[in-house]
Amino acid sequence: MPEDFTSAIWDVGYDSLKDNSNNDGDVPQGVNHGTSARGVDPNLDREFNEAQRVMADPSPDAGIIELHQALGQAQVSYSHLREELVKMRNELSPLDAAITTLAKKYAYLYHLWVPSGVFPLRMYPLNFDLCSTTCYQSLESKATANSAELYLMLPSELRAQAMKYEHFEQLISGECQIQPTVANYCFLQFMSTVNNEHGNILKPVKDSTVQLFAHLSPGLDPAVLRDWRKRMANPAFLLLLKQNSVNTDEVYTPLTPILFQDPSMMDVASLFKNKVLTQIACMLHFGKGVLTGKKKGGPPRRGQKLKATMTTEGVITICCTLARFLLSGDNKFSSTGSQTGISYKKDFKFYIELL
């Protein structure tokens, strides 16, 4: 047995491929002369024949030479595949970074959850009016508006890839299996990053819960604020989450007292004006230092990194959603509260449409 077994495999693989390339019985004649015998790309023919050779199981009584040849072919094919993978990764690296940045911006400025009906994307005019009331008159118009919103925020280099793949929703739902494509990769990466942003956006807000709610009168017990079990049935917290906190059987509704400037006076003019919402928005943009009066210094925070220049409906909705979660008896942030049953995802859509 040679000491350098890897080199031996390479030598055997190289010799076996060289022998097979001159054997017209193993390789179609059209392939040897650069012309496909099946009328398709010669490269596909070559790859197909190589795959056949590599995947063919040696017979049970195969000798040591035949086994060496099979192992050598597998090693050579593996090396070729690895080279192609490295090449593809290098090509996708800039695209991957662009998709990640786009998804982070989308989750922060537009939607924490990607709305249904967004895909497949279509082309929309640059002057598409996302503020028109017609955008929310039907399920179809909502899907069109959400799709246009994502399409119009796409960088030009991503739009072409986004338009190629028409079965993305089926792939996500598992209804069919489709060979991966670059467009498939793009949107799987997009969805994954949007979902991962939930925890990234929540963490700094959750770490500053006590400071965020310190202005409320009467004040909330800091010890209760930090423990979801104690918040579950605490009257002071229910008073901020339910319109009728005395009735423990009352369901949670989207328009809760904490969203109004004065929780005890729920008038339309003061909706979305509670100080806690403003503080969450400022903290997400500038960092925790804003809660202590710090105006300069420190690394750039989420809003600054994403170069946000205005407070969008998505940012306001995130603030409303997180404020409710921090006061609730839910221990984990998800589309629906496991303890309270609050439909955070559904109510998020309600706030977006309302704004």
C-alpha positions in Angstrom: 0.0 0.0 0.0 1.5 3.4 -1.0 2.2 5.8 1.9 0.6 8.7 0.0 -2.7 7.2 -0.7 -4.3 10.5 -1.9 -1.6 10.8 -4.6 -2.3 7.2 -5.6 -6.0 7.9 -6.0 -5.3 11.0 -8.1 -2.9 8.9 -10.4 -5.5 6.1 -10.8 -8.3 8.6 -11.4 -6.3 10.5 -14.0 -5.2 7.3 -15.8 -8.8 5.9 -15.8 -10.3 9.1 -17.2 -7.6 9.2 -19.9 -8.3 5.6 -20.9 -12.1 6.2 -21.0 -11.7 9.4 -23.1 -10.2 7.2 -25.9 -12.8 4.5 -25.6 -15.7 5.1 -27.9 -17.6 2.4 -26.3 -17.8 4.2 -22.9 -18.2 7.8 -24.2 -20.7 8.8 -26.9 -18.9 9.7 -30.2 -20.6 13.0 -30.3 -19.1 14.0 -27.0 -15.6 13.1 -28.0 -15.8 15.4 -31.0 -17.4 18.3 -29.1 -20.9 17.7 -30.6 -23.7 16.4 -28.5 -25.3 13.1 -29.6 -28.6 14.3 -28.0 -28.6 17.8 -29.5 -27.8 19.6 -26.2 -24.8 21.4 -24.7 -21.7 19.1 -24.9 -20.8 20.1 -21.4 -24.1 18.6 -20.1 -23.3 15.4 -22.0 -19.9 15.2 -20.5 -21.1 15.8 -17.0 -23.9 13.2 -17.4 -21.5 10.5 -18.6 -19.1 11.3 -15.8 -21.9 11.1 -13.3 -22.9 7.7 -14.7 -19.3 6.4 -14.3 -18.9 7.7 -10.8 -22.3 6.5 -9.5 -22.1 3.0 -11.1 -21.5 0.5 -8.3 -18.6 -2.0 -9.0 -19.8 -5.6 -9.2 -19.6 -7.7 -6.1 -16.7 -9.7 -7.5 -14.8 -6.7 -8.7 -11.0 -6.9 -8.4 -8.7 -4.5 -6.6 -7.8 -2.7 -9.9 -11.4 -2.0 -10.8 -12.1 -0.8 -7.2 -9.1 1.5 -7.4 -10.4 2.9 -10.7 -13.9 3.5 -9.3 -12.4 5.2 -6.2 -10.1 7.3 -8.4 -13.0 8.5 -10.6 -15.0 9.4 -7.5 -12.1 11.4 -6.1 -11.5 13.3 -9.4 -15.2 14.1 -9.7 -15.4 15.3 -6.1 -12.4 17.6 -6.7 -14.1 19.1 -9.8 -17.3 19.6 -7.9 -15.5 21.2 -5.1 -13.8 23.6 -7.5 -17.2 24.5 -9.0 -18.6 25.1 -5.6 -15.8 27.4 -4.6 -16.2 29.3 -7.9 -20.0 29.7 -7.3 -19.4 30.8 -3.7 -17.0 33.5 -4.9 -19.6 34.6 -7.5 -22.4 34.7 -5.0 -20.5 36.5 -2.3 -21.3 40.1 -3.5 -24.9 39.1 -4.2 -25.2 37.5 -0.7 -24.0 40.7 0.9 -26.5 42.8 -1.1 -29.4 40.5 -0.2 -28.5 40.5 3.5 -28.4 44.3 3.6 -31.7 44.5 1.6 -33.4 42.0 4.0 -32.3 43.9 7.1 -33.6 47.2 5.7 -36.9 45.5 4.7 -37.4 44.0 8.1 -36.6 47.3 9.9 -38.3 49.9 7.6 -41.2 47.9 6.0 -42.2 44.5 7.4 -41.1 42.2 10.2 -42.9 39.4 8.4 -42.8 39.0 4.6 -46.5 39.4 3.6 -48.2 36.7 1.6 -48.8 37.4 -2.1 -45.5 39.2 -2.6 -44.1 36.6 -4.9 -43.7 36.2 -7.8 -42.5 39.8 -8.2 -43.6 41.8 -11.2 -42.3 45.0 -12.7 -43.9 48.2 -11.4 -43.6 51.8 -12.5 -41.4 54.0 -10.3 -44.3 56.4 -9.6 -46.5 53.6 -8.1 -48.5 55.2 -5.3 -48.1 53.0 -2.2 -50.2 55.5 -0.1 -53.3 55.3 -2.3 -56.4 54.0 -0.5 -56.9 51.6 -3.4 -53.9 49.6 -2.2 -55.9 48.1 0.7 -59.4 47.7 -0.7 -59.0 43.9 -1.4 -56.7 41.0 -0.8 -55.5 41.3 -4.4 -54.7 45.0 -4.1 -52.9 44.4 -0.9 -50.7 41.8 -2.5 -50.0 44.1 -5.4 -49.0 46.9 -3.1 -46.7 44.7 -1.0 -45.1 43.3 -4.1 -44.6 46.7 -5.6 -43.1 47.9 -2.3 -40.4 45.2 -2.3 -39.7 45.5 -6.1 -39.2 49.3 -5.9 -36.7 49.0 -3.0 -34.6 46.4 -4.9 -31.3 47.6 -6.2 -31.2 47.3 -10.0 -28.7 44.4 -9.9 -31.2 42.3 -7.9 -34.3 43.0 -9.9 -33.3 40.8 -12.8 -32.7 37.8 -10.5 -36.0 38.5 -8.7 -38.0 38.4 -11.8 -36.7 35.0 -13.0 -38.1 32.7 -10.4 -41.9 32.3 -10.4 -42.5 29.4 -8.1 -40.9 30.8 -4.9 -44.1 30.4 -2.8 -44.5 26.8 -3.7 -40.9 26.1 -2.8 -41.3 27.8 0.6 -44.5 25.9 1.4 -42.9 22.6 0.4 -45.5 21.9 -2.3 -42.9 21.0 -4.9 -39.2 20.4 -5.2 -37.4 22.6 -7.8 -33.8 22.5 -8.8 -32.0 25.3 -6.9 -31.3 28.4 -9.0 -29.6 31.7 -8.3 -33.0 33.3 -7.9 -34.1 30.5 -5.6 -30.9 31.1 -3.5 -31.5 34.9 -3.5 -35.0 34.7 -2.0 -34.3 31.8 0.4 -31.5 34.0 1.8 -33.8 37.0 1.8 -36.5 35.2 3.8 -34.0 33.7 6.2 -32.4 37.1 7.0 -35.8 38.8 7.5 -36.8 36.1 10.0 -33.4 36.3 11.8 -33.8 40.0 12.2 -36.7 39.5 14.7 -34.3 38.7 17.5 -31.7 41.2 16.4 -34.2 44.1 16.5 -35.8 42.9 19.7 -32.6 42.4 21.8 -31.5 46.0 22.4 -35.1 47.0 23.1 -35.7 44.2 25.6 -32.4 45.0 27.4 -33.7 48.5 28.0 -37.3 47.6 29.1 -37.1 49.3 32.5 -35.8 52.6 31.1 -38.4 52.6 28.2 -41.4 52.4 30.6 -40.0 54.5 33.4 -42.1 57.6 32.5 -45.4 55.8 33.1 -47.5 56.9 36.1 -48.1 55.0 38.2 -44.8 53.3 37.5 -44.4 49.7 36.7 -42.5 47.4 39.0 -39.1 46.8 37.4 -39.0 43.2 38.9 -42.2 42.4 37.1 -41.1 44.0 33.9 -38.2 41.6 33.7 -40.2 38.4 34.4 -42.9 37.4 31.9 -44.5 35.0 34.4 -45.2 37.9 36.8 -46.6 40.1 34.0 -49.1 37.5 32.9 -51.9 38.4 35.3 -50.6 41.7 36.8 -53.4 44.3 36.8 -51.0 47.2 36.1 -49.8 45.5 32.9 -53.3 44.4 31.8 -54.4 48.0 32.2 -52.0 48.9 29.4 -52.8 46.0 27.2 -56.6 45.7 27.4 -59.4 48.2 26.9 -61.3 46.5 29.8 -58.6 45.1 32.1 -61.2 44.1 34.8 -62.6 41.4 32.5 -59.9 38.8 32.5 -61.7 36.9 29.7 -61.6 39.8 27.3 -59.4 39.1 24.3 -56.4 41.3 23.4 -57.2 43.8 20.6 -54.8 45.7 18.4 -55.7 49.2 19.7 -54.4 48.8 23.2 -54.1 51.7 25.8 -50.2 51.7 25.6 -50.4 53.0 22.0 -52.1 56.2 23.0 -50.4 59.3 24.4 -52.4 58.9 27.6 -53.3 55.3 28.2 -56.3 56.3 30.3 -57.7 58.5 27.4 -57.9 56.5 24.2 -58.8 59.2 21.7 -58.0 59.0 18.0 -55.8 62.1 17.9 -53.3 60.6 20.3 -53.0 57.2 18.7 -49.3 56.1 18.2 -48.1 59.0 20.3 -47.1 57.3 23.6 -43.6 58.3 24.7 -42.5 54.6 24.8 -43.0 54.3 21.1 -40.9 57.4 20.4 -38.2 56.1 22.7 -38.1 52.7 21.0 -37.8 54.3 17.6 -35.0 56.6 18.8 -33.1 53.8 20.5 -33.3 51.6 17.4 -31.9 54.4 15.3 -29.3 56.0 17.6 -28.7 53.3 20.3 -29.3 52.9 24.0 -27.4 56.1 24.9 -30.4 58.2 23.7 -32.3 57.0 26.8 -29.7 58.6 29.1 -29.4 61.8 27.2 -26.2 60.8 25.4 -26.2 62.5 22.0 -22.8 61.7 20.5 -20.2 58.9 20.5 -20.4 55.2 20.2 -20.7 53.0 17.1 -23.5 53.6 14.6 -26.7 51.8 15.4 -29.3 50.0 13.3 -31.0 53.0 11.7 -27.7 54.7 11.1 -26.1 51.5 9.6 -29.1 51.1 7.2 -28.9 54.9 6.4 -32.5 55.5 7.3 -33.5 59.1 6.8 -37.1 59.0 8.1 -39.4 57.1 10.4 -41.5 54.9 8.1 -44.8 53.2 8.8 -42.8 50.0 9.3 -40.7 51.5 12.1 -43.7 52.8 13.9 -45.4 49.4 13.6 -42.3 47.7 15.0 -42.4 50.0 18.0 -46.1 49.2 18.6 -45.5 45.5 18.3 -42.5 45.4 20.6 -44.2 47.6 23.2 -47.1 45.2 23.5 -44.8 42.2 23.7 -42.6 43.7 26.5 -45.7 44.3 28.6 -47.3 40.9 27.8 -47.0 37.5 29.5 -45.3 36.0 26.5 -41.8 34.6 27.0 -40.9 34.4 23.4 -41.5 36.8 20.5 -43.2 35.0 17.6 -46.1 35.6 15.2 -48.6 34.6 17.9 -48.0 34.8 21.6 -47.8 31.4 23.2 -49.2 32.5 26.5 -51.5 35.4 25.6 -52.6 34.4 22.1 -51.8 37.9 20.9 -51.5 37.8 17.1 -48.5 40.0 16.7 -48.1 39.2 13.0 -51.8 39.9 12.2 -51.9 43.1 14.2 -48.6 44.2 12.6 -50.5 44.1 9.2 -53.4 46.0 10.8 -51.1 48.8 12.0 -49.4 49.1 8.6 -52.7 49.4 6.8 -54.0 51.9 9.4 -50.9 54.1 9.0 
